[in-house]
């Protein structure tokens, strides 16, 4: 399996900590939290330039690259928070989490990529597992009064999948550019915070640590890893495997004692695991073929 694909998986693993760390960050409003964490995320990239001073020149990119990067990072979070304000959290989250399926389907349009039945089947199995997790086993009732929220959640899914697929198109753009995207997202989020929210700072050392950890993992380096993975790895496999994020997130909450295990979680685990393995069929069989040829 390509190293780049594994790096893409590391982003998914980091996103598994998002719910736990967010829950422990106190009452910080969404846009304020985004501004703080993306600021930290940008800082991690800047720090790496201390021993790679020449990397700063990678921020000089065409306007279209900046548009895609900032629209992807900031646009996704803006639309997601808007969706949560205008629709039930369960419904909005489920719709927003259609992006892995969109990535797998959209990958057929990418140069050098071929969409097979098992890519689609794997993504749909992952979606089924995600439904079990996000819905918490309850019924989903989509109501017309929440149409705007649903639309924002749909745009949220389209935004992240489009960003990921277009990043593949700009595979020659160094991942260092993500530092600039994170900084721009932090600034735009700060503006939204000042316009729409009241400032609330973390109150305890634990809450400050959670905010810092968010910027140092799921809302920072995870985006660098994701950028490198979708540009140079197997984007169909990474897309299908992305459904593991809510599953892993639930496992983290269970281990932390803030959620309980159940047959529903076990069933979701089976759906998502089998879906990811099915979508990665090409990778596994190619690896076996290479091993047999070299033996």
DRENKE-158423 format. One record per residue (C-alpha): x, z, y; residue number from 1; chain. Coordinates in steps of 0.001 Angstrom, whole numbers, plus 500000, padded with zeros to 6 digits. Each point is the difference from the previous one (the first is absolute). Example, Ala and Ser with C-alpha at 12.3 -4.5 7.8 and 13.67 -1.06 7.14 Angstrom:
+--------+--------+--------+-----+--------+
|      X |      Z |      Y | num | chaine |
+--------+--------+--------+-----+--------+
| 512300 | 507800 | 495500 |   1 |      A |
| 501370 | 499340 | 503440 |   2 |      A |
+--------+--------+--------+-----+--------+
//
This chain:
+--------+--------+--------+-----+--------+
|      X |      Z |      Y | num | chaine |
+--------+--------+--------+-----+--------+
| 500000 | 500000 | 500000 |   1 |      A |
| 501317 | 499098 | 503441 |   2 |      A |
| 501510 | 502807 | 502053 |   3 |      A |
| 497870 | 498858 | 502950 |   4 |      A |
| 496833 | 500515 | 497948 |   5 |      A |
| 501121 | 503532 | 499124 |   6 |      A |
| 500679 | 500661 | 503687 |   7 |      A |
| 496442 | 498850 | 500706 |   8 |      A |
| 498800 | 502509 | 497388 |   9 |      A |
| 501859 | 502767 | 501860 |  10 |      A |
| 497758 | 499375 | 503018 |  11 |      A |
| 496950 | 500537 | 497793 |  12 |      A |
| 501528 | 503245 | 498720 |  13 |      A |
| 500591 | 501222 | 503558 |  14 |      A |
| 496437 | 499128 | 501018 |  15 |      A |
| 498836 | 502295 | 497187 |  16 |      A |
| 501105 | 502909 | 502213 |  17 |      A |
| 497917 | 498841 | 502971 |  18 |      A |
| 496806 | 501965 | 499256 |  19 |      A |
| 501848 | 503211 | 499111 |  20 |      A |
| 502248 | 499949 | 503058 |  21 |      A |
| 497166 | 498982 | 502339 |  22 |      A |
| 497870 | 502877 | 498698 |  23 |      A |
| 502836 | 502397 | 500797 |  24 |      A |
| 500678 | 498639 | 503499 |  25 |      A |
| 497317 | 502106 | 501634 |  26 |      A |
| 497369 | 498739 | 502438 |  27 |      A |
| 502136 | 497339 | 501692 |  28 |      A |
| 497709 | 497076 | 501004 |  29 |      A |
| 500531 | 496690 | 498122 |  30 |      A |
| 501561 | 497936 | 502799 |  31 |      A |
| 502194 | 502869 | 501153 |  32 |      A |
| 501181 | 500496 | 496409 |  33 |      A |
| 500668 | 496261 | 499687 |  34 |      A |
| 502023 | 499995 | 503215 |  35 |      A |
| 502071 | 502991 | 498883 |  36 |      A |
| 500659 | 498797 | 496455 |  37 |      A |
| 500737 | 496381 | 500870 |  38 |      A |
| 502359 | 501256 | 502690 |  39 |      A |
| 501874 | 501891 | 497281 |  40 |      A |
| 499826 | 496933 | 497766 |  41 |      A |
| 501568 | 497858 | 502720 |  42 |      A |
| 502672 | 502641 | 500525 |  43 |      A |
| 501066 | 499742 | 496346 |  44 |      A |
| 500764 | 496339 | 500560 |  45 |      A |
| 501876 | 500697 | 503223 |  46 |      A |
| 502100 | 502686 | 498282 |  47 |      A |
| 501064 | 497501 | 497333 |  48 |      A |
| 501470 | 497870 | 502767 |  49 |      A |
| 502607 | 502678 | 500713 |  50 |      A |
| 502058 | 498611 | 497123 |  51 |      A |
| 498542 | 496490 | 500343 |  52 |      A |
| 500207 | 499426 | 503772 |  53 |      A |
| 499634 | 496255 | 499607 |  54 |      A |
| 496548 | 500429 | 498409 |  55 |      A |
| 498344 | 500586 | 503376 |  56 |      A |
| 500208 | 496259 | 500677 |  57 |      A |
| 497424 | 499504 | 497232 |  58 |      A |
| 497322 | 501181 | 502446 |  59 |      A |
| 500356 | 496666 | 501756 |  60 |      A |
| 497305 | 498020 | 498207 |  61 |      A |
| 497489 | 497286 | 500973 |  62 |      A |
| 496754 | 501144 | 501591 |  63 |      A |
| 498019 | 499049 | 496874 |  64 |      A |
| 502076 | 502422 | 497894 |  65 |      A |
| 499306 | 502842 | 502444 |  66 |      A |
| 496317 | 499087 | 500095 |  67 |      A |
| 499723 | 500130 | 496198 |  68 |      A |
| 502001 | 503230 | 499716 |  69 |      A |
| 498249 | 501973 | 502732 |  70 |      A |
| 496546 | 498651 | 499100 |  71 |      A |
| 500641 | 501012 | 496396 |  72 |      A |
| 501181 | 503564 | 500596 |  73 |      A |
| 498012 | 500948 | 503089 |  74 |      A |
| 497010 | 497768 | 499246 |  75 |      A |
| 499504 | 501473 | 496547 |  76 |      A |
| 499973 | 503602 | 501233 |  77 |      A |
| 497836 | 499224 | 503060 |  78 |      A |
| 497383 | 498260 | 497835 |  79 |      A |
| 500146 | 502701 | 497323 |  80 |      A |
| 499398 | 502834 | 502451 |  81 |      A |
| 497223 | 497988 | 501654 |  82 |      A |
| 498383 | 499449 | 496609 |  83 |      A |
| 500125 | 503716 | 499189 |  84 |      A |
| 498288 | 500786 | 503316 |  85 |      A |
| 497153 | 497567 | 499305 |  86 |      A |
| 499349 | 500231 | 496261 |  87 |      A |
| 500128 | 502598 | 497204 |  88 |      A |
| 503602 | 500707 | 499017 |  89 |      A |
| 499453 | 499112 | 496331 |  90 |      A |
| 498448 | 496612 | 500740 |  91 |      A |
| 502534 | 499140 | 502700 |  92 |      A |
| 502959 | 501009 | 497843 |  93 |      A |
| 498774 | 497945 | 497060 |  94 |      A |
| 499492 | 496880 | 502106 |  95 |      A |
| 503362 | 500469 | 501718 |  96 |      A |
| 501665 | 500270 | 496608 |  97 |      A |
| 499070 | 496420 | 499135 |  98 |      A |
| 503379 | 498946 | 501437 |  99 |      A |
| 501897 | 500050 | 496675 | 100 |      A |
| 497421 | 497592 | 498561 | 101 |      A |
| 500298 | 497772 | 503080 | 102 |      A |
| 503801 | 499971 | 499617 | 103 |      A |
| 499797 | 498919 | 496368 | 104 |      A |
| 497446 | 497273 | 500763 | 105 |      A |
| 501770 | 498857 | 503166 | 106 |      A |
| 503338 | 499750 | 498213 | 107 |      A |
| 498774 | 496753 | 498433 | 108 |      A |
| 500441 | 498409 | 503432 | 109 |      A |
| 503645 | 501032 | 500252 | 110 |      A |
| 502825 | 497531 | 499269 | 111 |      A |
| 501348 | 500358 | 496479 | 112 |      A |
| 497183 | 502312 | 498866 | 113 |      A |
| 497333 | 499331 | 497354 | 114 |      A |
| 496834 | 502024 | 499588 | 115 |      A |
| 499025 | 500610 | 496366 | 116 |      A |
| 496923 | 501574 | 498443 | 117 |      A |
| 501875 | 503174 | 499113 | 118 |      A |
| 501038 | 500547 | 503622 | 119 |      A |
| 496321 | 499959 | 501014 | 120 |      A |
| 498911 | 502104 | 497002 | 121 |      A |
| 502726 | 502558 | 500676 | 122 |      A |
| 499005 | 500320 | 503655 | 123 |      A |
| 496306 | 500382 | 499088 | 124 |      A |
| 500822 | 502721 | 497455 | 125 |      A |
| 501987 | 501770 | 502698 | 126 |      A |
| 497036 | 499697 | 502353 | 127 |      A |
| 497722 | 501505 | 497349 | 128 |      A |
| 502348 | 502960 | 499657 | 129 |      A |
| 500103 | 500429 | 503758 | 130 |      A |
| 496188 | 500019 | 500151 | 131 |      A |
| 499994 | 502904 | 497541 | 132 |      A |
| 502479 | 501941 | 502142 | 133 |      A |
| 498659 | 499270 | 503470 | 134 |      A |
| 496324 | 500386 | 499090 | 135 |      A |
| 500734 | 503293 | 498181 | 136 |      A |
| 497577 | 498901 | 497314 | 137 |      A |
| 497077 | 499889 | 502404 | 138 |      A |
| 497816 | 497107 | 501030 | 139 |      A |
| 500923 | 497654 | 502814 | 140 |      A |
| 497131 | 499234 | 502385 | 141 |      A |
| 500809 | 497348 | 502576 | 142 |      A |
| 497659 | 500302 | 502970 | 143 |      A |
| 499349 | 497494 | 502772 | 144 |      A |
| 500579 | 502598 | 502737 | 145 |      A |
| 503649 | 500173 | 498919 | 146 |      A |
| 500483 | 496227 | 500130 | 147 |      A |
| 502548 | 500212 | 502835 | 148 |      A |
| 502072 | 502556 | 498097 | 149 |      A |
| 499860 | 497886 | 496848 | 150 |      A |
| 501114 | 496957 | 501979 | 151 |      A |
| 502938 | 501923 | 501470 | 152 |      A |
| 501008 | 501157 | 496505 | 153 |      A |
| 499818 | 496408 | 498764 | 154 |      A |
| 502164 | 498838 | 502889 | 155 |      A |
| 502358 | 502863 | 499188 | 156 |      A |
| 500455 | 498679 | 496447 | 157 |      A |
| 500446 | 496440 | 501233 | 158 |      A |
| 502524 | 501121 | 502618 | 159 |      A |
| 502328 | 501769 | 497566 | 160 |      A |
| 499785 | 497263 | 497367 | 161 |      A |
| 500633 | 497325 | 502644 | 162 |      A |
| 502961 | 501967 | 501357 | 163 |      A |
| 501475 | 500336 | 496515 | 164 |      A |
| 499526 | 496335 | 499124 | 165 |      A |
| 501296 | 498776 | 503366 | 166 |      A |
| 503034 | 502275 | 499623 | 167 |      A |
| 500750 | 497980 | 496884 | 168 |      A |
| 499855 | 496863 | 502146 | 169 |      A |
| 502579 | 501550 | 502327 | 170 |      A |
| 502282 | 501106 | 497175 | 171 |      A |
| 503071 | 499064 | 502039 | 172 |      A |
| 499147 | 502649 | 502620 | 173 |      A |
| 502147 | 503111 | 499300 | 174 |      A |
| 498184 | 503224 | 499140 | 175 |      A |
| 501707 | 501571 | 503045 | 176 |      A |
| 497247 | 498370 | 502064 | 177 |      A |
| 497562 | 502546 | 498538 | 178 |      A |
| 501686 | 502593 | 502233 | 179 |      A |
| 498663 | 498131 | 503006 | 180 |      A |
| 496551 | 499662 | 498447 | 181 |      A |
| 499863 | 503761 | 499367 | 182 |      A |
| 501061 | 500766 | 503567 | 183 |      A |
| 497385 | 497634 | 501445 | 184 |      A |
| 497352 | 501566 | 497736 | 185 |      A |
| 500977 | 503470 | 501203 | 186 |      A |
| 499672 | 498937 | 503663 | 187 |      A |
| 496632 | 498271 | 499509 | 188 |      A |
| 498702 | 502980 | 498001 | 189 |      A |
| 501084 | 502331 | 502799 | 190 |      A |
| 498022 | 497901 | 502490 | 191 |      A |
| 496908 | 500145 | 497739 | 192 |      A |
| 500475 | 503750 | 499639 | 193 |      A |
| 500156 | 500551 | 503755 | 194 |      A |
| 496877 | 497882 | 500501 | 195 |      A |
| 497858 | 501300 | 497129 | 196 |      A |
| 501239 | 503358 | 498740 | 197 |      A |
| 500846 | 503507 | 501099 | 198 |      A |
| 503562 | 501096 | 499240 | 199 |      A |
| 500342 | 502575 | 497217 | 200 |      A |
| 503483 | 501061 | 498890 | 201 |      A |
| 500896 | 501374 | 496551 | 202 |      A |
| 499804 | 503799 | 500054 | 203 |      A |
| 502266 | 501105 | 497159 | 204 |      A |
| 503391 | 499112 | 498568 | 205 |      A |
| 498226 | 498608 | 496921 | 206 |      A |
| 497901 | 497656 | 502130 | 207 |      A |
| 503047 | 498804 | 501948 | 208 |      A |
| 501835 | 499457 | 496700 | 209 |      A |
| 497084 | 497936 | 498683 | 210 |      A |
| 500030 | 497811 | 503131 | 211 |      A |
| 503752 | 499491 | 499652 | 212 |      A |
| 499651 | 499186 | 496299 | 213 |      A |
| 497316 | 497426 | 500797 | 214 |      A |
| 502397 | 498205 | 502333 | 215 |      A |
| 502892 | 500303 | 497543 | 216 |      A |
| 498059 | 498667 | 497007 | 217 |      A |
| 496530 | 498317 | 499914 | 218 |      A |
| 499801 | 499073 | 503696 | 219 |      A |
| 503650 | 499041 | 500425 | 220 |      A |
| 502401 | 498867 | 497265 | 221 |      A |
| 497044 | 498920 | 497844 | 222 |      A |
| 499407 | 497113 | 502412 | 223 |      A |
| 503646 | 498925 | 499761 | 224 |      A |
| 499780 | 500083 | 496202 | 225 |      A |
| 496693 | 498112 | 500034 | 226 |      A |
| 501405 | 497335 | 502316 | 227 |      A |
| 503005 | 499397 | 497746 | 228 |      A |
| 497879 | 500073 | 496847 | 229 |      A |
| 497361 | 497473 | 501084 | 230 |      A |
| 502654 | 497695 | 501435 | 231 |      A |
| 502344 | 499892 | 497035 | 232 |      A |
| 498127 | 501448 | 497002 | 233 |      A |
| 497026 | 498951 | 497854 | 234 |      A |
| 497209 | 500295 | 502531 | 235 |      A |
| 497213 | 499591 | 497433 | 236 |      A |
| 501303 | 502885 | 497901 | 237 |      A |
| 500600 | 502154 | 503077 | 238 |      A |
| 496487 | 499223 | 501253 | 239 |      A |
| 498334 | 500986 | 496714 | 240 |      A |
| 502199 | 503097 | 499639 | 241 |      A |
| 498916 | 501124 | 503482 | 242 |      A |
| 496786 | 501291 | 498475 | 243 |      A |
| 502131 | 502782 | 498509 | 244 |      A |
| 500356 | 501568 | 503472 | 245 |      A |
| 496616 | 501799 | 500050 | 246 |      A |
| 500501 | 501022 | 496367 | 247 |      A |
| 503443 | 501461 | 500667 | 248 |      A |
| 498641 | 501603 | 503155 | 249 |      A |
| 497300 | 501722 | 497958 | 250 |      A |
| 502607 | 501233 | 497503 | 251 |      A |
| 502022 | 501485 | 502879 | 252 |      A |
| 496897 | 501831 | 501255 | 253 |      A |
| 499275 | 501263 | 496477 | 254 |      A |
| 503550 | 501324 | 499620 | 255 |      A |
| 499718 | 501639 | 503436 | 256 |      A |
| 496808 | 501745 | 498885 | 257 |      A |
| 497737 | 498307 | 502543 | 258 |      A |
| 498227 | 497748 | 497476 | 259 |      A |
| 498867 | 500335 | 496399 | 260 |      A |
| 500760 | 497744 | 497044 | 261 |      A |
| 497091 | 498363 | 498174 | 262 |      A |
| 499012 | 497271 | 497565 | 263 |      A |
| 499315 | 497811 | 503036 | 264 |      A |
| 503666 | 500267 | 501041 | 265 |      A |
| 501117 | 499248 | 496438 | 266 |      A |
| 497778 | 496919 | 499905 | 267 |      A |
| 501337 | 498859 | 503392 | 268 |      A |
| 503537 | 500488 | 498685 | 269 |      A |
| 499280 | 497744 | 497021 | 270 |      A |
| 498378 | 497302 | 502160 | 271 |      A |
| 502812 | 499938 | 502545 | 272 |      A |
| 502842 | 500244 | 497488 | 273 |      A |
| 498643 | 497258 | 497765 | 274 |      A |
| 499228 | 497848 | 503036 | 275 |      A |
| 503542 | 500350 | 501340 | 276 |      A |
| 501547 | 499209 | 496594 | 277 |      A |
| 497726 | 496976 | 499615 | 278 |      A |
| 500872 | 498694 | 503463 | 279 |      A |
| 503704 | 500505 | 499228 | 280 |      A |
| 499797 | 498101 | 496715 | 281 |      A |
| 502296 | 497239 | 501221 | 282 |      A |
| 502663 | 502464 | 501061 | 283 |      A |
| 500013 | 501902 | 496713 | 284 |      A |
| 499949 | 496919 | 497796 | 285 |      A |
| 502710 | 498265 | 502020 | 286 |      A |
| 502188 | 503082 | 499673 | 287 |      A |
| 499489 | 500058 | 496231 | 288 |      A |
| 500707 | 496287 | 499760 | 289 |      A |
| 503250 | 500359 | 501911 | 290 |      A |
| 501058 | 502884 | 497746 | 291 |      A |
| 499275 | 497979 | 496857 | 292 |      A |
| 501909 | 496997 | 501317 | 293 |      A |
| 503041 | 502124 | 500837 | 294 |      A |
| 499964 | 501783 | 496625 | 295 |      A |
+--------+--------+--------+-----+--------+
//
